[in-house]
Amino acid sequence: MMALISTGLWLMNSEILYAALFGGLFLAFFNGSTETLVPAIVGDEIQVDMIPRTLGVIYIGADLGAMLGPIISLAVIDAGLLSVSQLYLSCIGLLAISTLVSLITSARENIRV
């Protein structure tokens, strides 16, 4: 799923308008499907009495990211540290790192992916 989200980000980085628009739709579709999997995974893996607290922590983290992400990215672009294209590529890199961490963690815990 993360690879598909990265593909959407990569397409959004395109200078071709239709490829960028398709990348945005691609990203929104697969990101939305990832968000619907979180409660299902939490429900399967977490003790029943800890589900509300766990979901609360996950959604607080997501809300903080949604709040701070645009502010930080616009500040980075405004300061001239990165261009928009470089920012998209760095997001792809972060997704790649999180995918590797997830795969390593699931391999250690013998979870089938």
C-alpha positions in Angstrom: 0.0 0.0 0.0 2.9 2.4 0.8 4.4 1.7 -2.6 1.1 2.8 -4.2 1.0 5.9 -2.1 4.6 6.7 -3.1 3.6 6.2 -6.8 0.8 8.8 -6.3 3.3 11.3 -4.8 5.8 10.6 -7.6 3.1 11.3 -10.2 2.1 14.5 -8.5 5.7 15.6 -8.9 5.2 15.4 -12.7 5.3 18.6 -14.8 2.6 17.0 -17.0 -0.8 18.3 -15.7 -2.8 15.2 -16.2 -0.1 13.0 -14.6 -0.1 15.2 -11.6 -3.9 15.2 -11.3 -4.0 11.4 -11.7 -1.3 11.2 -9.0 -3.4 13.3 -6.7 -6.4 11.0 -7.2 -4.2 7.9 -6.9 -2.7 9.2 -3.6 -6.1 10.1 -2.2 -7.6 6.7 -3.0 -4.9 4.6 -1.5 -4.3 6.9 1.4 -8.0 6.7 2.2 -8.0 2.9 2.1 -5.0 2.9 4.5 -6.9 5.0 7.0 -9.8 2.5 7.0 -7.5 -0.4 7.7 -6.2 1.1 11.0 -9.2 0.5 13.2 -9.5 -3.1 11.8 -5.9 -3.8 12.6 -6.2 -2.2 16.0 -9.3 -4.3 16.7 -7.5 -7.5 15.8 -4.2 -6.9 17.6 -5.0 -4.8 20.7 -6.7 -5.9 23.9 -10.3 -4.9 24.0 -10.0 -2.5 26.9 -7.0 -0.7 25.2 -8.7 -0.1 21.8 -10.1 3.4 22.6 -6.8 4.6 24.0 -4.8 3.2 21.1 -7.1 4.7 18.5 -7.0 8.0 20.3 -3.2 8.1 20.2 -3.2 7.1 16.5 -5.7 9.7 15.5 -4.0 12.4 17.6 -0.8 11.6 15.8 -2.5 11.8 12.4 -4.2 15.1 13.3 -0.9 16.6 14.5 0.7 15.5 11.2 -2.1 17.0 9.2 -1.8 20.3 11.2 2.0 20.6 11.2 2.8 19.1 7.8 1.6 22.0 5.6 3.0 24.6 8.0 6.5 23.0 8.0 6.5 22.3 4.3 5.5 25.8 3.4 8.1 27.2 5.7 10.8 24.9 4.1 9.7 26.1 0.6 9.5 29.8 1.7 13.0 29.6 3.2 14.4 28.2 0.0 15.6 25.0 1.6 13.8 22.7 -0.8 11.7 23.2 -4.0 8.3 21.7 -4.3 9.7 18.9 -6.4 12.4 18.1 -3.8 9.8 18.2 -1.1 7.6 15.6 -2.9 10.7 13.4 -3.3 11.6 13.7 0.3 8.0 12.6 1.2 8.5 9.5 -1.0 11.8 8.8 0.9 10.0 9.1 4.3 7.3 6.6 3.0 10.1 4.3 1.9 11.7 4.4 5.3 8.4 3.8 7.1 7.7 0.8 4.8 11.1 -0.7 5.5 10.6 -0.2 9.3 7.2 -1.9 9.0 8.6 -4.8 7.0 11.5 -5.3 9.5 9.1 -5.2 12.5 6.6 -7.6 10.9 9.5 -10.0 10.1 10.8 -9.9 13.7 7.3 -10.7 15.0 6.6 -13.3 12.3 3.6 -11.5 10.9 2.6 -12.3 7.3 2.4 -9.2 5.2 
